[in-house]
Amino acid sequence: MTSTPKTYKEMDTIRIPESIPQIGIRAGDAGVVDSVYDEGRMLLVEVSRTSDGLFAILDIATEPDLRIVSYSKLD
């Protein structure tokens, strides 16, 4: 049985697939899709903290599973 890949769109809320201890992000933290690019294979995701606002930007690949490709912590 083949599963259909999930289609993401701007403003979707997703769970971060893996921890990034260097910047304090844990697997399962929530992020918001800012942009979908590379024909849906990449997402630009914003992670924010309620007290501080925008905290980090992540590039997340969608295939075959979600995985973080790069990140930037915002100071």
FIKOLZA-1660 file (N, C-alpha, C; in steps of 0.1 Angstrom, whole numbers, plus 5000, padded with zeros to 4 digits):
% residues 75
   i   px   py   pz ch aa at
   1 5008 4988 5000  A  M  N
   1 5000 5000 5000  A  M CA
   1 5009 5012 5000  A  M  C
   2 5007 5022 4991  A  T  N
   2 5014 5034 4990  A  T CA
   2 5007 5045 4996  A  T  C
   3 5014 5053 5004  A  S  N
   3 5008 5065 5011  A  S CA
   3 5010 5077 5002  A  S  C
   4 5000 5086 5002  A  T  N
   4 5001 5098 4995  A  T CA
   4 5008 5108 5003  A  T  C
   5 5018 5115 4997  A  P  N
   5 5026 5125 5004  A  P CA
   5 5017 5136 5009  A  P  C
   6 5020 5142 5020  A  K  N
   6 5012 5153 5025  A  K CA
   6 5016 5166 5017  A  K  C
   7 5006 5174 5014  A  T  N
   7 5008 5186 5008  A  T CA
   7 5007 5197 5018  A  T  C
   8 5017 5206 5018  A  Y  N
   8 5018 5217 5028  A  Y CA
   8 5014 5230 5021  A  Y  C
   9 5009 5239 5028  A  K  N
   9 5006 5253 5023  A  K CA
   9 5010 5263 5033  A  K  C
  10 5012 5276 5029  A  E  N
  10 5016 5286 5038  A  E CA
  10 5006 5288 5049  A  E  C
  11 5011 5290 5061  A  M  N
  11 5003 5292 5073  A  M CA
  11 4999 5279 5080  A  M  C
  12 5003 5267 5074  A  D  N
  12 5000 5255 5081  A  D CA
  12 5009 5254 5093  A  D  C
  13 5004 5248 5104  A  T  N
  13 5012 5246 5116  A  T CA
  13 5017 5232 5115  A  T  C
  14 5030 5230 5117  A  I  N
  14 5036 5217 5117  A  I CA
  14 5044 5214 5130  A  I  C
  15 5047 5202 5132  A  R  N
  15 5055 5198 5144  A  R CA
  15 5069 5197 5138  A  R  C
  16 5079 5203 5145  A  I  N
  16 5093 5202 5141  A  I CA
  16 5097 5187 5143  A  I  C
  17 5103 5181 5132  A  P  N
  17 5106 5167 5132  A  P CA
  17 5118 5162 5141  A  P  C
  18 5127 5171 5145  A  E  N
  18 5138 5167 5152  A  E CA
  18 5143 5178 5161  A  E  C
  19 5150 5175 5171  A  S  N
  19 5155 5185 5181  A  S CA
  19 5168 5192 5175  A  S  C
  20 5169 5205 5179  A  I  N
  20 5182 5212 5176  A  I CA
  20 5186 5218 5189  A  I  C
  21 5193 5210 5197  A  P  N
  21 5197 5215 5211  A  P CA
  21 5205 5228 5211  A  P  C
  22 5213 5230 5200  A  Q  N
  22 5221 5242 5200  A  Q CA
  22 5213 5255 5201  A  Q  C
  23 5201 5254 5196  A  I  N
  23 5193 5267 5197  A  I CA
  23 5180 5265 5205  A  I  C
  24 5178 5254 5212  A  G  N
  24 5167 5252 5221  A  G CA
  24 5154 5247 5215  A  G  C
  25 5155 5241 5203  A  I  N
  25 5143 5236 5197  A  I CA
  25 5142 5221 5199  A  I  C
  26 5130 5216 5203  A  R  N
  26 5128 5202 5206  A  R CA
  26 5119 5196 5195  A  R  C
  27 5121 5184 5192  A  A  N
  27 5112 5176 5183  A  A CA
  27 5098 5178 5189  A  A  C
  28 5089 5181 5180  A  G  N
  28 5075 5182 5184  A  G CA
  28 5071 5197 5187  A  G  C
  29 5081 5206 5188  A  D  N
  29 5077 5220 5189  A  D CA
  29 5069 5224 5177  A  D  C
  30 5061 5234 5178  A  A  N
  30 5053 5239 5167  A  A CA
  30 5060 5249 5159  A  A  C
  31 5058 5249 5146  A  G  N
  31 5063 5259 5136  A  G CA
  31 5052 5262 5126  A  G  C
  32 5053 5273 5120  A  V  N
  32 5044 5278 5110  A  V CA
  32 5051 5279 5096  A  V  C
  33 5044 5272 5086  A  V  N
  33 5050 5273 5073  A  V CA
  33 5049 5287 5067  A  V  C
  34 5060 5293 5064  A  D  N
  34 5061 5306 5058  A  D CA
  34 5060 5305 5043  A  D  C
  35 5068 5296 5037  A  S  N
  35 5069 5294 5023  A  S CA
  35 5070 5279 5019  A  S  C
  36 5064 5275 5008  A  V  N
  36 5066 5262 5002  A  V CA
  36 5073 5264 4989  A  V  C
  37 5084 5256 4987  A  Y  N
  37 5092 5258 4975  A  Y CA
  37 5098 5245 4970  A  Y  C
  38 5105 5246 4959  A  D  N
  38 5111 5234 4952  A  D CA
  38 5100 5223 4950  A  D  C
  39 5089 5229 4944  A  E  N
  39 5077 5220 4940  A  E CA
  39 5072 5212 4952  A  E  C
  40 5072 5218 4963  A  G  N
  40 5066 5212 4975  A  G CA
  40 5075 5204 4983  A  G  C
  41 5088 5202 4979  A  R  N
  41 5097 5194 4986  A  R CA
  41 5105 5201 4997  A  R  C
  42 5103 5214 4998  A  M  N
  42 5110 5222 5009  A  M CA
  42 5100 5232 5015  A  M  C
  43 5102 5234 5028  A  L  N
  43 5094 5243 5035  A  L CA
  43 5103 5253 5043  A  L  C
  44 5099 5265 5043  A  L  N
  44 5106 5275 5051  A  L CA
  44 5096 5277 5063  A  L  C
  45 5101 5274 5075  A  V  N
  45 5092 5273 5087  A  V CA
  45 5097 5283 5097  A  V  C
  46 5088 5290 5103  A  E  N
  46 5091 5300 5114  A  E CA
  46 5088 5293 5127  A  E  C
  47 5097 5294 5137  A  V  N
  47 5094 5290 5150  A  V CA
  47 5094 5302 5160  A  V  C
  48 5084 5303 5168  A  S  N
  48 5084 5315 5177  A  S CA
  48 5082 5311 5191  A  S  C
  49 5085 5319 5200  A  R  N
  49 5083 5318 5214  A  R CA
  49 5072 5329 5217  A  R  C
  50 5062 5325 5225  A  T  N
  50 5052 5335 5228  A  T CA
  50 5057 5348 5235  A  T  C
  51 5067 5346 5243  A  S  N
  51 5072 5358 5250  A  S CA
  51 5082 5367 5242  A  S  C
  52 5089 5360 5232  A  D  N
  52 5099 5367 5224  A  D CA
  52 5096 5370 5210  A  D  C
  53 5085 5364 5205  A  G  N
  53 5082 5365 5191  A  G CA
  53 5090 5355 5183  A  G  C
  54 5094 5359 5170  A  L  N
  54 5101 5350 5161  A  L CA
  54 5114 5346 5167  A  L  C
  55 5117 5333 5166  A  F  N
  55 5129 5328 5173  A  F CA
  55 5139 5321 5164  A  F  C
  56 5133 5314 5153  A  A  N
  56 5142 5307 5144  A  A CA
  56 5135 5305 5131  A  A  C
  57 5143 5303 5120  A  I  N
  57 5138 5300 5107  A  I CA
  57 5145 5287 5103  A  I  C
  58 5136 5277 5099  A  L  N
  58 5141 5264 5095  A  L CA
  58 5138 5261 5080  A  L  C
  59 5147 5255 5073  A  D  N
  59 5144 5249 5060  A  D CA
  59 5142 5234 5063  A  D  C
  60 5130 5229 5059  A  I  N
  60 5127 5215 5062  A  I CA
  60 5123 5208 5049  A  I  C
  61 5130 5197 5046  A  A  N
  61 5127 5189 5035  A  A CA
  61 5114 5180 5038  A  A  C
  62 5106 5178 5028  A  T  N
  62 5094 5170 5030  A  T CA
  62 5094 5156 5026  A  T  C
  63 5104 5152 5018  A  E  N
  63 5105 5139 5012  A  E CA
  63 5118 5132 5016  A  E  C
  64 5118 5119 5020  A  P  N
  64 5107 5111 5021  A  P CA
  64 5099 5113 5034  A  P  C
  65 5106 5119 5044  A  D  N
  65 5099 5123 5056  A  D CA
  65 5104 5137 5060  A  D  C
  66 5098 5144 5069  A  L  N
  66 5102 5157 5073  A  L CA
  66 5116 5156 5079  A  L  C
  67 5125 5165 5075  A  R  N
  67 5139 5165 5081  A  R CA
  67 5144 5179 5080  A  R  C
  68 5151 5184 5090  A  I  N
  68 5157 5198 5089  A  I CA
  68 5169 5197 5081  A  I  C
  69 5170 5207 5071  A  V  N
  69 5181 5208 5062  A  V CA
  69 5191 5219 5067  A  V  C
  70 5185 5230 5072  A  S  N
  70 5193 5241 5077  A  S CA
  70 5184 5250 5087  A  S  C
  71 5191 5258 5095  A  Y  N
  71 5184 5266 5104  A  Y CA
  71 5191 5278 5107  A  Y  C
  72 5184 5289 5112  A  S  N
  72 5190 5301 5117  A  S CA
  72 5183 5306 5129  A  S  C
  73 5190 5308 5140  A  K  N
  73 5184 5314 5152  A  K CA
  73 5184 5329 5150  A  K  C
  74 5173 5335 5154  A  L  N
  74 5172 5350 5153  A  L CA
  74 5174 5355 5167  A  L  C
  75 5183 5365 5168  A  D  N
  75 5186 5371 5181  A  D CA
  75 5178 5384 5183  A  D  C
% end
